[in-house]
Amino acid sequence: MTFDSNETLGPALRRLRERRGMSVAELARVTRIPATSLQAIEADRFDELPGEVFVRGFLRAYAQAVDVLPDEVLARYTSSRREVYVTPLPMQTPLQAAREQGGRRFGVAIAFVLLLILLSLAVSIVLKPRGHDMPAELSSRAAPRATLLA
């Protein structure tokens, strides 16, 4: 069975289902497709269905249930949806690319400076002279006692 050239896919499938004397509930039982999804297909509301893979599977099962070649239904669906899915990809101008690279470089520079500050703080803590660690001969507090004893 072929489709009318001026009829969209959903109404054409509904017409084929009605010719076979099947209700939506019966078709749902046979195909295991939810009745709401079948109604969306027959109304050409494919965007309400779960995803492209599911839509193609639903259409294949629907076509087999109404004795139509699944490839014919899928080809018709693909040709009707081709216009919807053609969207231009966002292009990045050289100025935007330079800004993004500059932002990355700035972040790396800040991280490097913070790392140097932390490293110098750690070195200063480790190398800081402590009064109680010095021998008595070198300590300025112990010097007056040494002269008194001599």
SULZIGI-V119052 format. One record per pair of residues at least 24 apart in sequence whose ideal C-beta (glycine too) atoms are under 7 Angstrom apart, sorted by the first residue. I is the first residue (numbers start at 1). J is the second residue. If there is no record, write none. Layout:
BEGIN
i->[I I]
j->[J J]
END
This chain:
BEGIN
i->[1 3 8 8 9 9 9 9 10 10 10 10 11 13 13 13 13 14 16 16 17 20 27 30 31 31 31 33 33]
j->[68 76 44 80 44 76 77 80 41 42 43 44 42 41 42 62 66 42 66 68 66 66 65 65 61 62 65 58 61]
END
